[in-house]
Amino acid sequence: MNIDTWPADGSSPIFIRGYRGGNSYEALIEAFHADAVLLLSQGYEPSGQHYVEGEWSIWRAVAATVLIPFLIGLLFWAQMLVQSPIGTLTVTYVHRSSM
């Protein structure tokens, strides 16, 4: 699981985290929930989130097409048609003001 943070220095009251690279959508949500609980204890709360579906690369499709005469290309195409790639979950966190 990769978690990217913008801005990286942590000096802003607003920052964005991108969760990507999990083996399932549920793993992305699980990482988000664990991170949100930790950040909530530090005074940050999620204010918005956005999920972008993953895409297969064009090179994977070209390789699958080239390998069709060897029948392994059909397996690649079948896997690409049945299983969708995992996308990226982007969450904006805002520091709560203490009252």
C-alpha positions as CSV (number, residue, x, y, z in Angstrom):
1,M,0.0,0.0,0.0
2,N,1.4,3.4,-1.0
3,I,0.3,6.6,0.8
4,D,1.3,9.9,-0.7
5,T,0.9,13.2,1.2
6,W,0.7,16.7,-0.3
7,P,2.3,19.0,1.0
8,A,5.0,16.7,2.3
9,D,6.4,19.1,5.0
10,G,3.2,19.0,7.2
11,S,3.1,22.7,7.9
12,S,-0.3,23.3,6.4
13,P,-3.6,22.9,8.3
14,I,-5.0,21.3,5.1
15,F,-3.3,18.3,3.4
16,I,-4.2,15.6,0.9
17,R,-3.4,11.9,1.1
18,G,-3.5,9.5,-1.8
19,Y,-4.0,5.8,-1.1
20,R,-3.0,3.5,-3.9
21,G,-1.5,0.1,-4.7
22,G,-3.6,-2.2,-2.5
23,N,-4.6,-5.6,-3.7
24,S,-8.4,-4.7,-3.4
25,Y,-10.7,-1.8,-2.9
26,E,-11.5,-3.0,0.6
27,A,-7.7,-2.8,1.4
28,L,-7.8,0.9,0.3
29,I,-10.8,1.6,2.5
30,E,-9.2,-0.2,5.4
31,A,-6.0,1.8,5.1
32,F,-8.0,5.0,4.9
33,H,-10.0,4.1,8.0
34,A,-6.9,3.3,10.0
35,D,-5.2,6.5,8.9
36,A,-8.3,8.6,9.6
37,V,-8.5,7.3,13.2
38,L,-4.8,8.1,13.8
39,L,-5.2,11.6,12.2
40,L,-8.4,12.3,14.1
41,S,-6.5,11.8,17.4
42,Q,-4.0,14.5,16.1
43,G,-6.9,17.0,15.4
44,Y,-7.4,16.3,11.6
45,E,-10.6,15.2,10.1
46,P,-11.4,14.1,6.5
47,S,-13.4,16.8,4.7
48,G,-13.6,15.2,1.3
49,Q,-12.7,12.1,-0.7
50,H,-12.5,11.0,-4.3
51,Y,-12.0,7.6,-5.8
52,V,-10.7,7.2,-9.4
53,E,-11.0,3.8,-11.0
54,G,-7.8,2.1,-12.1
55,E,-6.9,1.5,-15.8
56,W,-4.9,-1.2,-17.6
57,S,-1.9,0.2,-19.4
58,I,-1.8,0.2,-23.2
59,W,1.4,-1.9,-23.0
60,R,-0.4,-4.7,-21.2
61,A,-3.1,-4.8,-24.0
62,V,-0.4,-4.7,-26.7
63,A,1.5,-7.5,-25.0
64,A,-1.7,-9.6,-24.6
65,T,-2.5,-9.0,-28.3
66,V,1.0,-10.0,-29.5
67,L,0.9,-13.2,-27.3
68,I,-2.5,-14.4,-28.7
69,P,-0.8,-16.8,-31.2
70,F,0.9,-18.5,-28.2
71,L,-2.5,-18.7,-26.4
72,I,-1.1,-17.0,-23.3
73,G,-2.4,-13.7,-24.7
74,L,-6.0,-15.1,-24.4
75,L,-5.3,-15.7,-20.7
76,F,-4.1,-12.1,-20.3
77,W,-7.1,-10.7,-22.1
78,A,-9.5,-12.9,-20.0
79,Q,-7.9,-11.6,-16.8
80,M,-8.1,-8.0,-18.0
81,L,-11.8,-8.4,-18.9
82,V,-12.8,-10.1,-15.7
83,Q,-10.7,-8.3,-13.1
84,S,-10.7,-4.5,-12.9
85,P,-7.5,-2.8,-11.6
86,I,-7.5,-1.0,-8.3
87,G,-7.8,2.7,-8.4
88,T,-6.6,5.6,-6.2
89,L,-8.5,7.0,-3.2
90,T,-7.7,10.7,-2.5
91,V,-8.7,12.2,0.8
92,T,-8.5,15.9,2.0
93,Y,-7.8,16.4,5.7
94,V,-8.5,19.6,7.6
95,H,-7.2,20.5,11.0
96,R,-10.0,21.2,13.4
97,S,-9.9,24.4,15.4
98,S,-10.0,23.9,19.1
99,M,-12.8,25.7,20.9
